[in-house]
């Protein structure tokens, strides 16, 4: 990212006859100093177990939120919005 922030992402994908399925994912957006800004994932996090979207969830610096897996485009739009706000 041009402001020094970074996006680390992973998707474990299985290709099937009708397309593909994402088995595991993580989209981790970090500030220039390495501090987490947000992370979406579907890790079996015990702290997320009571969320309605479990195992899918979103981490922020202060909260663990219920969240379905966003598309990669949605992640980029969210980051773009955060960068615009900080200008």
Backbone as a printed PyTorch tensor [residue, N CA C, xyz], in Angstrom:
tensor([[[  0.8470,  -1.1730,   0.0000],
         [  0.0000,   0.0000,   0.0000],
         [  0.8940,   1.2390,   0.0000]],

        [[  0.4380,   2.2900,  -0.6030],
         [  1.2880,   3.4700,  -0.7520],
         [  1.5460,   4.1910,   0.5650]],

        [[  0.7500,   3.9460,   1.5880],
         [  0.9560,   4.6100,   2.8840],
         [  1.8180,   3.7690,   3.8320]],

        [[  2.4140,   2.7080,   3.3230],
         [  3.2660,   1.8610,   4.1430],
         [  2.5410,   0.7180,   4.8300]],

        [[  1.2150,   0.7010,   4.7540],
         [  0.4630,  -0.4030,   5.3440],
         [  0.6110,  -1.6390,   4.4480]],

        [[  0.2320,  -2.8020,   4.9960],
         [  0.3810,  -4.0540,   4.2550],
         [ -0.8680,  -4.9040,   4.4050]],

        [[ -1.1570,  -5.6560,   3.3630],
         [ -2.2270,  -6.6470,   3.4060],
         [ -1.6010,  -8.0160,   3.1860]],

        [[ -1.7110,  -8.8760,   4.1780],
         [ -1.2920, -10.2710,   4.0470],
         [ -2.5700, -11.0790,   3.8720]],

        [[ -2.5890, -11.9370,   2.8810],
         [ -3.7900, -12.7440,   2.6900],
         [ -3.4280, -14.1690,   2.3160]],

        [[ -4.3360, -15.0750,   2.6830],
         [ -4.1890, -16.4780,   2.3100],
         [ -5.5740, -17.0500,   2.0570]],

        [[ -5.6350, -17.9320,   1.0940],
         [ -6.8530, -18.6720,   0.8040],
         [ -6.4500, -20.1000,   0.4480]],

        [[ -7.0240, -21.0560,   1.1260],
         [ -6.8200, -22.4580,   0.7950],
         [ -8.0580, -22.8900,   0.0160]],

        [[ -7.8490, -23.2120,  -1.2490],
         [ -8.9480, -23.4160,  -2.1900],
         [ -8.9380, -24.8490,  -2.7170]],

        [[-10.1310, -25.4190,  -2.8680],
         [-10.3050, -26.7230,  -3.4970],
         [-11.1160, -26.4910,  -4.7650]],

        [[-10.5990, -27.0010,  -5.8740],
         [-11.3190, -26.8760,  -7.1380],
         [-12.2240, -28.0860,  -7.3100]],

        [[-13.4730, -27.7940,  -7.6730],
         [-14.4860, -28.8270,  -7.8360],
         [-15.0760, -28.7140,  -9.2350]],

        [[-15.9140, -29.6480,  -9.5990],
         [-16.5400, -29.6440, -10.9180],
         [-17.3080, -28.3530, -11.1710]],

        [[-18.0230, -27.8840, -10.1760],
         [-18.8720, -26.6980, -10.3310],
         [-18.1480, -25.3990,  -9.9870]],

        [[-16.8430, -25.4230,  -9.8380],
         [-16.1170, -24.2000,  -9.4890],
         [-15.0800, -24.4750,  -8.4210]],

        [[-15.0900, -23.6540,  -7.3840],
         [-14.1230, -23.8520,  -6.3060],
         [-14.7480, -23.4830,  -4.9710]],

        [[-14.0970, -23.9390,  -3.9200],
         [-14.5750, -23.6780,  -2.5620],
         [-13.3780, -23.2160,  -1.7290]],

        [[-13.5590, -22.1250,  -0.9990],
         [-12.5130, -21.6280,  -0.1100],
         [-12.6910, -22.3180,   1.2400]],

        [[-11.7180, -23.1460,   1.5960],
         [-11.7980, -23.8940,   2.8480],
         [-11.3480, -23.0640,   4.0410]],

        [[-10.2850, -22.3190,   3.8510],
         [ -9.7030, -21.5390,   4.9380],
         [ -9.2020, -20.2310,   4.3460]],

        [[ -9.3230, -19.1510,   5.1150],
         [ -8.8690, -17.8590,   4.6140],
         [ -8.4150, -16.9700,   5.7580]],

        [[ -7.6590, -15.9660,   5.3950],
         [ -7.2590, -14.9230,   6.3290],
         [ -6.8520, -13.6900,   5.5450]],

        [[ -7.4250, -12.5590,   5.8830],
         [ -7.0800, -11.2730,   5.2690],
         [ -6.6390, -10.3650,   6.4120]],

        [[ -5.3480, -10.1080,   6.5060],
         [ -4.7680,  -9.4100,   7.6430],
         [ -4.1990,  -8.0680,   7.1790]],

        [[ -4.8270,  -6.9700,   7.5930],
         [ -4.4000,  -5.6240,   7.2050],
         [ -3.6140,  -5.0140,   8.3550]],

        [[ -2.3710,  -4.6010,   8.0540],
         [ -1.4420,  -4.1080,   9.0710],
         [ -1.0110,  -2.6790,   8.7900]],

        [[ -0.8320,  -1.9120,   9.8500],
         [ -0.2920,  -0.5550,   9.7410],
         [  1.2020,  -0.6480,   9.4070]],

        [[  1.7790,   0.4710,   9.0630],
         [  3.1950,   0.5290,   8.7000],
         [  4.0850,  -0.0520,   9.8060]],

        [[  3.7120,   0.1540,  11.0630],
         [  4.5120,  -0.3520,  12.1870],
         [  4.2230,  -1.8160,  12.5240]],

        [[  3.3530,  -2.4650,  11.7490],
         [  3.0260,  -3.8730,  11.9650],
         [  1.8270,  -4.1180,  12.8540]],

        [[  1.2390,  -3.0560,  13.4110],
         [  0.0480,  -3.2080,  14.2600],
         [ -1.1500,  -3.6240,  13.4000]],

        [[ -1.9400,  -4.5560,  13.9250],
         [ -3.1200,  -5.0000,  13.1940],
         [ -4.1620,  -3.8850,  13.1230]],

        [[ -4.6850,  -3.6580,  11.9350],
         [ -5.8120,  -2.7450,  11.7510],
         [ -7.0940,  -3.5780,  11.7470]],

        [[ -7.1090,  -4.6550,  10.9560],
         [ -8.1920,  -5.6330,  11.0160],
         [ -7.7240,  -6.9480,  10.4170]],

        [[ -8.4560,  -8.0000,  10.7570],
         [ -8.2040,  -9.3120,  10.1640],
         [ -9.5220, -10.0610,  10.0730]],

        [[ -9.8090, -10.5840,   8.8980],
         [-10.9310, -11.4970,   8.6990],
         [-10.3440, -12.9000,   8.6020]],

        [[-10.9710, -13.8670,   9.2660],
         [-10.5280, -15.2470,   9.0970],
         [-11.6200, -16.2080,   9.5400]],

        [[-11.3640, -17.4740,   9.2720],
         [-12.2910, -18.5100,   9.7370],
         [-11.5470, -19.5450,  10.5790]],

        [[-10.5410, -19.0730,  11.3060],
         [ -9.8240, -19.9400,  12.2410],
         [-10.7700, -20.3440,  13.3710]],

        [[-10.5390, -21.5000,  13.9330],
         [-11.3940, -21.9930,  15.0210],
         [-10.9820, -21.3370,  16.3380]],

        [[-11.2110, -20.0450,  16.4060],
         [-10.8310, -19.2190,  17.5510],
         [-11.8450, -19.4250,  18.6800]],

        [[-11.4240, -19.9390,  19.8280],
         [-12.3660, -20.1720,  20.9300],
         [-13.0960, -18.9090,  21.3760]],

        [[-12.4560, -17.7490,  21.2550],
         [-13.1000, -16.4940,  21.6560],
         [-14.2440, -16.1200,  20.7220]],

        [[-14.2540, -16.6710,  19.5030],
         [-15.2980, -16.3470,  18.5280],
         [-16.4380, -17.3560,  18.5430]],

        [[-16.3300, -18.3680,  19.3720],
         [-17.2710, -19.4890,  19.3520],
         [-18.7360, -19.0840,  19.5360]],

        [[-19.0060, -18.0190,  20.2580],
         [-20.3880, -17.5940,  20.4970],
         [-20.9150, -16.6150,  19.4550]],

        [[-20.1120, -16.2680,  18.4770],
         [-20.5630, -15.3550,  17.4200],
         [-21.4450, -16.1150,  16.4340]],

        [[-22.4990, -15.4770,  15.9200],
         [-23.4160, -16.1760,  15.0150],
         [-22.7800, -16.6310,  13.7000]],

        [[-21.6820, -16.0180,  13.2960],
         [-21.0390, -16.3970,  12.0410],
         [-19.8800, -17.3800,  12.2370]],

        [[-19.6710, -17.8510,  13.4750],
         [-18.5610, -18.7590,  13.7820],
         [-18.5280, -19.9280,  12.8050]],

        [[-17.3920, -20.2660,  12.2560],
         [-16.0570, -19.8300,  12.6350],
         [-15.5950, -18.5360,  11.9550]],

        [[-16.4140, -17.9780,  11.0940],
         [-16.0230, -16.7370,  10.4150],
         [-16.1680, -15.5560,  11.3690]],

        [[-15.1790, -14.6560,  11.3390],
         [-15.2170, -13.5020,  12.2340],
         [-14.1970, -12.4580,  11.7900]],

        [[-14.2560, -11.3030,  12.4430],
         [-13.3470, -10.1950,  12.1440],
         [-12.6960,  -9.7280,  13.4470]],

        [[-11.3900,  -9.5580,  13.3800],
         [-10.6340,  -9.0070,  14.5060],
         [-10.3780,  -7.5300,  14.2410]],

        [[-10.5500,  -6.7040,  15.2450],
         [-10.1060,  -5.3170,  15.2150],
         [ -9.2100,  -5.1530,  16.4440]],

        [[ -8.4980,  -4.0460,  16.5680],
         [ -7.6190,  -3.9080,  17.7300],
         [ -8.3380,  -4.0550,  19.0780]],

        [[ -9.6190,  -3.7160,  19.1270],
         [-10.3300,  -3.7480,  20.4100],
         [-11.4440,  -4.7780,  20.5010]],

        [[-11.8780,  -5.3420,  19.3580],
         [-13.0520,  -6.2120,  19.3800],
         [-12.8880,  -7.4160,  18.4690]],

        [[-13.6790,  -8.4250,  18.7640],
         [-13.8550,  -9.5820,  17.9030],
         [-15.3020,  -9.5130,  17.4350]],

        [[-15.5160,  -9.4300,  16.1330],
         [-16.8450,  -9.1730,  15.5890],
         [-17.3510, -10.3320,  14.7440]],

        [[-18.6550, -10.4800,  14.7140],
         [-19.2960, -11.4230,  13.8190],
         [-19.1640, -10.8770,  12.3960]],

        [[-18.6920, -11.7070,  11.4710],
         [-18.5440, -11.2510,  10.0830],
         [-18.3980, -12.4490,   9.1600]],

        [[-19.1370, -12.4530,   8.0720],
         [-18.9760, -13.4640,   7.0340],
         [-17.7390, -13.1180,   6.2140]],

        [[-17.2460, -14.0860,   5.4570],
         [-16.0670, -13.8500,   4.6250],
         [-16.3860, -12.7980,   3.5710]],

        [[-15.6280, -11.7030,   3.5710],
         [-15.8260, -10.7140,   2.5140],
         [-15.1140, -11.1870,   1.2480]],

        [[-15.5490, -10.6930,   0.1120],
         [-14.7980, -10.9730,  -1.1120],
         [-13.4790, -10.2070,  -1.0330]],

        [[-12.5150, -10.6190,  -1.8280],
         [-11.2340,  -9.9210,  -1.8240],
         [-11.4400,  -8.4600,  -2.2410]],

        [[-12.3500,  -8.2360,  -3.1830],
         [-12.6670,  -6.8700,  -3.6220],
         [-13.2230,  -6.0410,  -2.4590]],

        [[-14.0730,  -6.6370,  -1.6340],
         [-14.6210,  -5.9220,  -0.4750],
         [-13.5290,  -5.5580,   0.5280]],

        [[-12.5610,  -6.4480,   0.7090],
         [-11.4390,  -6.1520,   1.6070],
         [-10.6670,  -4.9460,   1.0750]],

        [[-10.3810,  -4.9450,  -0.2230],
         [ -9.6440,  -3.8260,  -0.8200],
         [-10.4300,  -2.5180,  -0.7210]],

        [[-11.7390,  -2.5720,  -0.8850],
         [-12.5660,  -1.3640,  -0.7470],
         [-12.5450,  -0.8530,   0.6940]],

        [[-12.5950,  -1.7650,   1.6590],
         [-12.5380,  -1.3610,   3.0660],
         [-11.2090,  -0.6720,   3.3660]],

        [[-10.1220,  -1.2400,   2.8680],
         [ -8.7980,  -0.6430,   3.0630],
         [ -8.7310,   0.7200,   2.4000]],

        [[ -9.2340,   0.8170,   1.1870],
         [ -9.2340,   2.0880,   0.4620],
         [ -9.9830,   3.1570,   1.2450]],

        [[-11.1160,   2.7860,   1.8270],
         [-11.8860,   3.7290,   2.6330],
         [-11.1240,   4.1860,   3.8640]],

        [[-10.3940,   3.2850,   4.4880],
         [ -9.6000,   3.6520,   5.6640],
         [ -8.4520,   4.5740,   5.2860]],

        [[ -7.8280,   4.3180,   4.1500],
         [ -6.7260,   5.1700,   3.6940],
         [ -7.2470,   6.5610,   3.3710]],

        [[ -8.4110,   6.6390,   2.7300],
         [ -9.0060,   7.9350,   2.3840],
         [ -9.3130,   8.7460,   3.6350]],

        [[ -9.8130,   8.0830,   4.6740],
         [-10.1650,   8.7670,   5.9220],
         [ -8.9260,   9.3560,   6.5820]],

        [[ -7.8000,   8.6620,   6.4830],
         [ -6.5730,   9.0940,   7.1570],
         [ -5.8450,  10.2090,   6.4250]],

        [[ -6.2070,  10.5210,   5.1950],
         [ -5.5280,  11.5850,   4.4350],
         [ -5.7310,  12.9330,   5.0680]]])
